[in-house]
């Protein structure tokens, strides 16, 4: 496995090839990231993993400076998972001048849910992903479904810009107790880690209630949110949306059995966790 830090070296190694599979990460890797690498390898191309903590997608009060940088460990894990190339540029390498050109996704998919509580987040994500696509020029790029809205935004960006990159969503990887794997799980105390499974239980309870015939979606959401709040969580959203556009379901959607997804973002102590659960009727 090669570890590359400059764009010039990356381009020299790739020599203009578009037959690679890309896995963009911010490092501090866990089994969920490694599953993305293994998924990318299934496409038969050399796998390029990027490690870059992207300042553009952090709000001023968020944890950019504290976000763990664990490059040596990450590279060991990536090599074991079958990665071929790691591109780990410095901030000055990827952004040698202020990034004043940015990719701003439409409000209809970017200003709700995560975008409501983290304004500008998806502009930061789209800008760095577009830039990484230009650096690597992959045939395939793999993203985790745990970041459900992010995956939808990136798919729309690739479609509208006619990018020659297939966007693949890989299933969320969970611990044995159901908690979605996340780099931010490392911020949880022992007691918080035990409590963290309440988030996926709330999503499962919402899905179960709607499958069993409940149709007052707001009441179902409110019941589960109240239970989380009673346990000490501070919830940004806990909601049911249509998978196709992340809009709230209508009565007609239930009649038509429109595929739905329950999504959540909530803070446990100082750690903000997100999760989602697709479900059908």
N, C-alpha and C positions, 0 to 999 in steps of 0.2 A: 504494500500500500504506500502510495506517495502522499506526503503532506506538503501542500503548496501554500505560499503566503502572498504571492504577487500575481496580478492579473497577467503580466507578461509571461511568467512561468506557466501559468495555467493554460494560456493560449498556445504556448509552445508545445506543451504536453498533449493537448487536445488536437492541435494542428487543424483547426477548423471543422472537426468532426461534429456532426449533429446526432450521432448514434450513441447517446449516453442517457442514463437515467439519473435524475437529480433528486436529492433529498435535502431540502433546506432546513437548517436547525439553528437554534441559538446556543447550542452546547448544553452542558450540564445534563448529559444524556441519561436515559433510562431505557427499560425494556421496550417501551412504546416506540421510541425513536428507532431502536434496532429492528423492530418489526417492520418499520417503514423501509429500512435498508433491505431487509430480506424480500419484501414485496417488490421493491425496485429491481432487485436482481432477477426476479422471475421473468422480466421482459427481455432478458438476454443481452443487455447492453452493459458496458462498464458503468459502475455506480459511482457517482460523484456526490459526496455529502459536503454541505457547506456549514461552517460554524461561524456565526457572526451575530453578536448582540447588537440589534438595530435600534439606535437611539431614536429614530424617527417614529417608532410605534409606542414609545413610552411617554406618558403625560409627565408634567413637571414634578408631581408629587409621588410618582411611582418609583420602582426599585431598580432603575437602570444601573446606578453605581454599585448597588449591592448584589445585582444578579450574579450568581456564581460563574466564574470562569474556570473551567476544569479541562483545559485542552489536552494535557497529557493523558489523563484518564479517558477522555472522550475518544481519543485516537486509538487507544488500546481496545476499547469496546467496539469501535467501528471496524477495526481490522478483523476482530473475531467474528463480526457479523457478515463479513464478505465485502466490505467496501473497498473500492479500488483507489479512489482519489479523495483526499480531504482538502478542500479549499477553505483556509482559515485566514482571511485578510484582516489587517488592522483597519481601524476606522479611517485613517488617513489614506489607506490604499483604496478602499471602496468609495469613499467620499473625499477625493483629493481637493475638492472645492465645495463650498456650500451647495447642497442639493436643492437648488431653487426650482428646477423642473421636477414636478411630482405628478403621480397618477392618482387622481381623485375619483373614487367610484361614486356611482349615483346614490343620492340620498335614499332612494326607495329600498335599497338593500344594505346600505352602509350606515344609516343614521338611526336605526332601531336596534334594540337589544344591546349588544356590545357597543355599538356606535353611539347610542344614547348616553351611556355611562362613561365611555372613553372616547370623547370627541377627537377626531383626527386619527384614531388608531388605524383604521383601514386605509387611509391615505399612506400612512407609514408602511403598512404591510405591502400594499400594492406597489409602492415605489421601490422597496428593496427587492421584492420578488421579481419585478420587471427587470431590475438591474442585474440580478443574479441570472435570470434567463438570458440576458444579453452576454453575460460573461461565459456561461457554460453552453448555451444554445442546445438544451437537451431535447431528445425526442419524447421523453416522458418525465413528469415530475410528480412525486408522491407526497401527499399531505394527509395528516390524520383527521379522521372524522370527529375527534373530540372537539376540535375547533370548527364546529359545524358551519357557522356563519362565514368564517374566514374561507373555508373550502368553497362555499357558494360564491363568494365575492371573487376569488381567484379564478374559478371556472368561468364566470361571466367576463372577467377581464381578458382571459385567453381567447374566449369566443369572439368578443367584440373587436379585439385587435388582430384577429386571424393569426394568432401565434402558432407556429408549427410544433407545438408541445402539447401532448396529451396530458391532461390533469387527472390523476388517479387518486381517489379517496380510499384510505385504508381504515379498517374498523378500529374503534377505540380498544386499547389494551387495558385490562383491569386487573387489579390485585385479586387474590382469592376471595376477599370479602366484598368485592364489587367496586371499590374505589377506582376511579379512572386514574391511570398513571399520569403524573405531571411533574415537571421539574419543581414546581412550587410546593409539592407535597413535602419536600425537604424542610420547609419552613415550619411545619406543624410540630407542636410538642407531642409527647407520647399520648397525653389525654386527648388532644385535638385530633391526632391521627385516628384514635378509636372512634371519636365522634364523627369524623368526616364522612363515614358511610351513610349518614343520615341524608346527604344530598341525593345520592342515587336512589335511596329508598323513597324519597319524596317524588322523584320522577316516575318510579315504578308504580307508586300509589295513584298518581294522576292517570297514567296509562290504564291501569286496572279499572279505575272508576269509569272512565269513558268507554272502555270495552264492555263493561257491565251495564251500560245504558244511561249513565249520567249525561245530561246535555247542557246543564248550566256550567259552562266551562269556567266562568269567572268564580263561581262558588267553589268548584273543585280546586282551582289554583289557590284561592284565598285560604282554604282549609289547610292545605299543605304548607303554605307560607307561614300561617299562624303557628303551626307545629314547629317549624324551623326556628321562628322567632322566639318561641317559648324555650327552646334549647340553647339560646344565646347567639344564633346566627344573625347576620345583618344582610338581608337579601336585596340584591339589585333587581333581579327578575326571576320569576318561576312561572313559566307560561307554556301554553300549547300553541303551535303554529303549523301552518301548512308547509310541507317540505318544499313545494315548488317555488314559493316566494316569501316564506316566513311571515305571511299575513295571518291574522287570527281566523280560525275556521268559522264558516257560516253554517246555519242549519242545513243548507243544501249540501255542504261538504260531508256532513254525517250521512245524509241519504245516499250520496254518491260514493261513500267510503273512500274519500280522498286521503291519501297517505299523510300522516301527521308526525310531528316530532315535539317532544317536550324538552324544553331547554331551561337551564338554570345558571345563574351566577350569584354567588353568595359568599360573604366573608365570615370566616371562622377565626376569631382572634384577629391577627394582623394579616392573615393569608386569604386571598381571594381565589376561590375555586370555581371552575366552570364544568358543566357536564351536559349531556343530552341523551335522549333515548327515542329512537324511531319506533313507531308502533302502527299496526293496522287493526282493522276490526274483523 
